[in-house]
């Protein structure tokens, strides 16, 4: 009797075992060959030797590593500022100068601020953006207002006749044809190039009590604060006594009141703040809180200022543009009236360079690199020191054993 041959086949157990052993041997060979790449070979515990000096070197190494890692962490967390220097290619037509200056021995009615530059632009008696504060001899504030205190009057309340037309007393007549205020007469004198030294003889000044107001302010000081706008070219602005005017192409000041006999005016001053451009807390100006004390009235102070354009780039990509200044100062005694103009002069020049400050923070990868360098470096140096100490101890011990140590 015969049986049909089925599709089932008999697997040889010996053959399966051989294949399994072959796979295991291949895996073992792979792992064995992988050990050849181990850079950190481990010594047998039976062949390691621990010493007291090694323990001391290890403790010192741990302390040094901790201190250096703390320093690296602090450095990584600290915001850094990287400066760079370039040529300033920007074309900025205007520049704002902010100031706060006190003159304790000059009354406000006598002070004027004028601006002139190499482009030929003149600004005489700037008052629209400046605030003058009258100061008592003790330095207390008396009155604060825009412009010139005790001088200008928009309208004269004593003039009630609409047909009134005041005399200009020989001064240049304004377009209206009349000088109805003391200021109109004085401006006419300035335009004529005359000194305005006898206001008590002028009808308009008597009505306004102009002479009395000047006498009232004679012992006072003045604080000026605000800003002026100038062309970004070389020039100067100055504080000088009396009204300024142009005469024969020259810049002239009326010094009649300042130089009169018995006057005790001088240009002692304190610069509370002076900045060219927007103010930021990141930069200190060399003239802030700078004081000078004069011993006589006929004295000139000059500050020569180099203005350097500055750009500050914050970490959030915000850009802040301002200016830094470098200052050289000079003072001179004017022996005779006419040998020079008393006052405080700020002569500024524009540098062609641009200084850029950019905030920067180290990436975390940089911190990790520093950590590895610190740990590896300290342990390597510690190992070298420990090895030297151990070798020296062995040699000394061998000499002692041989009786050769002295």
C-alpha positions as CSV (number, residue, x, y, z in Angstrom):
1,X,0.0,0.0,0.0
2,X,1.5,3.3,-1.0
3,X,0.8,6.9,0.5
4,X,0.8,10.1,-1.6
5,X,3.8,12.4,-0.9
6,X,2.8,15.4,1.0
7,X,4.1,19.0,0.7
8,X,5.7,18.9,4.1
9,X,9.5,18.7,4.4
10,X,11.6,17.7,7.3
11,X,14.0,20.4,8.6
12,X,17.4,19.2,9.7
13,X,18.0,20.2,13.4
14,X,21.7,20.1,12.9
15,X,21.6,22.5,10.0
16,X,19.5,25.0,12.0
17,X,21.9,24.9,14.9
18,X,24.8,25.5,12.6
19,X,23.2,28.6,11.1
20,X,22.3,29.9,14.5
21,X,25.9,29.5,15.7
22,X,27.1,31.3,12.6
23,X,24.9,34.3,13.3
24,X,26.0,34.5,16.9
25,X,29.7,34.3,15.9
26,X,29.2,37.1,13.4
27,X,27.6,39.3,16.0
28,X,30.3,38.6,18.5
29,X,32.9,39.4,15.9
30,X,31.2,42.7,15.1
31,X,31.1,43.7,18.8
32,X,34.7,42.6,19.3
33,X,35.9,44.7,16.4
34,X,33.8,47.6,17.8
35,X,35.9,47.5,21.0
36,X,39.0,48.4,19.0
37,X,37.5,52.0,18.7
38,X,37.3,52.5,22.4
39,X,39.4,55.6,23.2
40,X,38.8,55.2,26.9
41,X,40.5,51.9,27.8
42,X,39.7,50.8,31.4
43,X,42.6,49.5,33.5
44,X,42.0,46.5,35.7
45,X,41.2,47.3,39.3
46,X,44.0,45.2,40.5
47,X,46.5,47.5,38.6
48,X,45.2,50.9,39.9
49,X,46.8,52.7,42.8
50,X,45.2,55.5,44.7
51,X,47.4,57.9,46.7
52,X,46.8,60.8,49.1
53,X,48.5,63.3,46.7
54,X,46.3,62.1,43.9
55,X,43.3,62.7,46.0
56,X,44.5,66.2,46.9
57,X,45.2,67.0,43.2
58,X,41.7,65.7,42.3
59,X,40.0,67.9,44.9
60,X,41.9,70.9,43.7
61,X,40.9,70.1,40.2
62,X,37.2,69.8,41.1
63,X,37.4,73.2,42.8
64,X,39.1,74.8,39.8
65,X,36.6,73.2,37.4
66,X,33.7,74.6,39.4
67,X,35.1,78.1,39.5
68,X,35.9,78.1,35.8
69,X,32.5,76.7,34.8
70,X,30.8,79.3,37.0
71,X,32.8,82.0,35.2
72,X,32.0,80.5,31.8
73,X,28.3,80.4,32.7
74,X,28.3,84.0,33.8
75,X,30.1,85.0,30.6
76,X,27.6,83.1,28.5
77,X,24.7,84.8,30.2
78,X,26.2,88.3,30.0
79,X,25.2,90.5,27.0
80,X,28.3,91.7,25.2
81,X,28.7,94.7,23.0
82,X,31.1,94.6,20.0
83,X,32.3,97.9,18.6
84,X,33.2,98.5,15.0
85,X,34.5,101.5,13.0
86,X,33.3,102.5,9.6
87,X,33.2,105.6,7.3
88,X,30.0,107.5,7.9
89,X,28.3,107.6,4.5
90,X,24.9,108.9,5.8
91,X,23.9,112.4,4.7
92,X,22.3,114.0,7.7
93,X,21.4,117.6,7.2
94,X,20.4,118.5,10.7
95,X,21.6,117.8,14.2
96,X,19.9,118.5,17.5
97,X,22.0,119.8,20.5
98,X,20.4,119.3,23.9
99,X,21.7,121.4,26.8
100,X,21.1,122.5,30.4
101,X,23.6,125.2,31.6
102,X,23.5,127.5,34.6
103,X,25.2,130.9,34.7
104,X,25.0,132.1,38.4
105,X,26.5,135.6,37.8
106,X,24.7,136.6,34.5
107,X,21.0,137.6,34.6
108,X,18.7,136.2,31.9
109,X,18.0,139.6,30.2
110,X,21.7,139.9,29.4
111,X,22.3,136.4,28.0
112,X,21.9,135.4,24.3
113,X,22.7,132.3,22.4
114,X,23.8,132.5,18.8
115,X,24.6,129.8,16.3
116,X,26.8,130.0,13.2
117,X,28.4,127.5,10.9
118,X,30.7,127.2,7.9
119,X,27.7,127.0,5.5
120,X,27.0,130.7,6.3
121,X,23.8,130.2,8.3
122,X,23.5,132.4,11.4
123,X,20.9,132.1,14.1
124,X,21.0,135.1,16.4
125,X,19.4,135.2,19.9
126,X,17.8,131.7,19.6
127,X,14.8,131.6,22.0
128,X,12.0,129.6,20.5
129,X,13.3,126.3,21.7
130,X,15.2,127.5,24.8
131,X,13.8,128.0,28.3
132,X,15.3,130.6,30.6
133,X,14.9,130.4,34.4
134,X,15.7,133.3,36.6
135,X,17.8,132.4,39.6
136,X,18.2,134.2,42.9
137,X,21.8,134.9,44.2
138,X,21.3,131.8,46.3
139,X,20.4,129.7,43.2
140,X,16.6,129.4,43.8
141,X,14.3,129.5,40.8
142,X,12.3,132.8,40.5
143,X,10.6,132.6,37.1
144,X,10.8,130.2,34.2
145,X,9.5,130.8,30.7
146,X,10.4,130.5,27.0
147,X,12.6,133.0,25.4
148,X,14.1,136.1,27.0
149,X,12.7,137.0,30.4
150,X,12.1,140.7,31.3
151,X,12.7,141.9,27.7
152,X,10.1,140.9,25.2
153,X,6.5,142.0,25.2
154,X,4.0,140.9,22.7
155,X,1.8,143.9,23.5
156,X,2.2,147.0,25.7
157,X,-0.8,147.3,28.0
158,X,-0.1,151.0,28.5
159,X,-0.8,151.8,24.8
160,X,-4.5,152.3,24.5
161,X,-4.6,154.6,21.5
162,X,-4.9,152.6,18.4
163,X,-3.5,155.5,16.4
164,X,-0.3,155.7,18.5
165,X,2.9,155.5,16.5
166,X,6.1,155.5,18.7
167,X,9.3,157.2,17.8
168,X,12.3,155.0,16.8
169,X,14.8,157.5,18.1
170,X,17.0,157.2,15.0
171,X,17.0,153.4,14.8
172,X,15.9,151.5,11.7
173,X,12.2,151.8,11.3
174,X,10.3,148.5,11.1
175,X,7.9,147.7,8.2
176,X,5.0,149.0,10.3
177,X,6.7,152.5,10.4
178,X,6.3,152.7,14.2
179,X,8.3,151.6,17.3
180,X,5.5,151.0,19.8
181,X,7.6,149.0,22.3
182,X,10.9,149.3,24.0
183,X,11.9,146.1,22.1
184,X,11.1,147.7,18.8
185,X,13.4,150.6,19.6
186,X,16.2,148.4,20.7
187,X,15.9,146.2,17.6
188,X,16.1,149.4,15.5
189,X,19.3,150.3,17.3
190,X,20.8,146.9,16.7
191,X,19.9,147.1,13.0
192,X,21.6,150.5,12.9
193,X,24.7,149.1,14.7
194,X,24.2,151.3,17.7
195,X,24.6,150.5,21.3
196,X,21.3,150.4,23.4
197,X,22.8,152.0,26.5
198,X,20.2,154.7,27.5
199,X,16.8,153.1,27.9
200,X,15.8,155.5,30.6
201,X,15.6,158.3,27.9
202,X,13.2,156.4,25.7
203,X,9.5,156.9,26.2
204,X,8.4,153.3,25.4
205,X,11.0,151.8,27.8
206,X,9.9,154.2,30.6
207,X,6.2,153.2,30.2
208,X,7.1,149.5,30.3
209,X,9.3,149.9,33.3
210,X,12.1,148.2,31.3
211,X,14.9,149.9,33.3
212,X,13.4,148.9,36.6
213,X,13.1,145.3,35.5
214,X,16.8,145.3,34.5
215,X,17.8,146.7,37.9
216,X,15.7,144.0,39.6
217,X,17.6,141.3,37.8
218,X,21.1,142.7,38.2
219,X,22.2,140.3,41.0
220,X,20.5,137.3,39.6
221,X,21.7,134.2,37.7
222,X,20.1,132.3,34.8
223,X,19.6,128.7,33.8
224,X,19.1,127.8,30.2
225,X,17.7,124.5,29.0
226,X,16.3,123.2,25.8
227,X,17.7,122.4,22.4
228,X,18.9,124.0,19.2
229,X,18.9,122.6,15.7
230,X,22.1,123.1,13.6
231,X,23.4,121.9,10.3
232,X,25.6,118.9,10.6
233,X,28.7,120.8,9.5
234,X,31.5,122.5,11.4
235,X,30.3,125.5,13.4
236,X,29.8,127.0,16.8
237,X,27.2,128.2,19.3
238,X,28.0,130.6,22.1
239,X,26.5,132.3,25.1
240,X,27.5,136.0,25.2
241,X,26.3,139.1,26.8
242,X,23.9,141.6,25.1
243,X,22.0,141.4,21.9
244,X,23.8,140.3,18.8
245,X,23.6,141.8,15.4
246,X,25.5,141.9,12.1
247,X,27.6,145.0,11.3
248,X,29.9,145.2,8.3
249,X,29.7,141.5,7.8
250,X,30.8,140.9,11.4
251,X,29.0,139.3,14.3
252,X,28.8,141.9,17.0
253,X,27.3,142.0,20.6
254,X,26.0,145.0,22.4
255,X,28.3,145.0,25.5
256,X,27.1,148.4,26.9
257,X,25.2,146.9,29.9
258,X,27.8,144.1,30.6
259,X,30.8,146.5,30.6
260,X,29.3,149.4,32.4
261,X,31.2,150.7,35.5
262,X,30.4,148.8,38.7
263,X,28.9,145.8,37.0
264,X,29.8,142.5,38.7
265,X,29.0,140.0,35.9
266,X,31.1,137.1,35.0
267,X,30.8,133.9,33.0
268,X,31.1,131.3,35.7
269,X,29.0,128.4,34.6
270,X,28.0,124.8,35.2
271,X,27.2,122.5,32.3
272,X,24.6,120.1,33.8
273,X,24.2,118.2,30.5
274,X,25.2,118.6,26.9
275,X,24.5,116.1,24.2
276,X,24.6,116.1,20.4
277,X,21.6,114.1,19.3
278,X,19.2,111.9,21.2
279,X,20.2,111.1,24.8
280,X,20.8,107.5,25.9
281,X,21.9,106.1,29.2
282,X,24.6,103.9,27.6
283,X,27.0,106.8,26.9
284,X,28.5,109.4,29.2
285,X,29.2,112.9,27.9
286,X,32.5,114.4,29.1
287,X,31.0,117.8,29.7
288,X,28.1,116.6,32.0
289,X,28.3,118.3,35.4
290,X,31.3,120.3,34.4
291,X,31.9,123.6,36.2
292,X,34.1,126.7,35.7
293,X,34.5,129.7,38.0
294,X,35.6,133.0,36.7
295,X,37.5,135.6,38.8
296,X,36.7,138.5,36.5
297,X,34.1,139.5,33.9
298,X,36.3,139.8,30.9
299,X,36.9,136.1,30.4
300,X,36.3,133.7,27.5
301,X,35.8,130.0,27.8
302,X,36.1,127.8,24.7
303,X,35.3,124.2,24.2
304,X,36.5,122.5,21.0
305,X,34.3,119.5,20.4
306,X,34.7,116.6,17.9
307,X,31.3,115.0,17.1
308,X,31.4,111.3,16.2
309,X,28.3,109.6,14.7
310,X,27.3,106.6,16.7
311,X,24.9,103.7,16.0
312,X,23.8,101.2,18.6
313,X,22.2,98.0,17.4
314,X,20.2,96.1,20.1
315,X,19.8,92.4,20.4
316,X,16.2,92.7,19.1
317,X,17.5,94.4,15.9
318,X,16.4,97.9,17.1
319,X,18.8,100.6,15.9
320,X,19.5,103.8,17.9
321,X,21.4,106.7,16.3
322,X,23.1,109.4,18.3
323,X,26.5,111.1,18.6
324,X,29.5,110.9,21.0
325,X,31.8,113.8,21.6
326,X,35.5,114.4,22.5
327,X,36.3,117.7,24.1
328,X,39.3,120.0,24.5
329,X,38.9,123.2,26.5
330,X,40.7,126.5,26.6
331,X,40.1,129.7,28.6
332,X,41.5,133.1,28.1
333,X,41.6,136.4,30.1
334,X,40.5,139.3,28.0
335,X,42.5,142.2,29.4
336,X,40.6,145.0,27.6
337,X,37.1,145.2,26.2
338,X,37.4,144.9,22.5
339,X,40.3,142.5,22.7
340,X,37.8,139.7,22.5
341,X,34.2,138.8,23.3
342,X,33.5,137.4,26.8
343,X,31.3,134.4,27.0
344,X,31.2,130.6,26.6
345,X,31.9,129.2,23.1
346,X,31.3,125.7,21.9
347,X,33.1,125.0,18.6
348,X,32.2,121.7,17.1
349,X,33.5,119.7,14.1
350,X,32.0,116.6,12.5
351,X,34.1,113.4,12.3
352,X,33.8,111.4,9.1
353,X,33.8,108.1,11.1
354,X,30.8,106.1,12.3
355,X,31.1,104.0,15.5
356,X,28.7,101.0,15.6
357,X,28.0,99.1,18.8
358,X,26.2,95.8,18.3
359,X,24.8,93.7,21.2
360,X,25.8,90.1,21.0
361,X,25.1,87.0,23.1
362,X,27.2,83.8,22.8
363,X,25.3,80.7,21.5
364,X,24.8,77.7,23.7
365,X,27.1,75.6,21.5
366,X,29.9,78.0,22.4
367,X,29.2,77.5,26.1
368,X,29.3,73.7,25.7
369,X,32.6,74.0,23.9
370,X,34.0,76.1,26.8
371,X,32.7,73.5,29.3
372,X,34.5,70.6,27.5
373,X,37.7,72.6,27.2
374,X,37.6,73.5,30.9
375,X,36.9,70.0,32.1
376,X,39.3,68.3,29.8
377,X,42.0,70.8,30.2
378,X,41.9,70.8,34.0
379,X,41.8,67.0,34.3
380,X,44.8,66.7,31.8
381,X,46.9,69.3,33.7
382,X,45.9,67.6,37.0
383,X,46.9,64.2,35.7
384,X,50.3,65.6,34.6
385,X,50.9,67.2,38.0
386,X,49.8,64.0,39.8
387,X,52.1,61.9,37.6
388,X,55.1,64.2,38.3
389,X,54.4,64.0,42.1
390,X,54.0,60.2,42.0
391,X,57.3,59.8,40.0
392,X,59.2,62.1,42.3
393,X,57.9,60.2,45.4
394,X,58.9,56.8,43.9
395,X,62.4,58.0,43.1
396,X,62.8,59.5,46.6
397,X,61.5,56.3,48.2
398,X,63.9,54.2,46.2
399,X,66.8,56.3,47.2
400,X,65.8,56.1,50.8
401,X,65.6,52.3,50.6
402,X,69.1,52.3,49.0
403,X,70.4,54.6,51.6
404,X,71.4,57.2,49.0
405,X,69.0,60.0,50.2
406,X,70.8,62.8,51.8
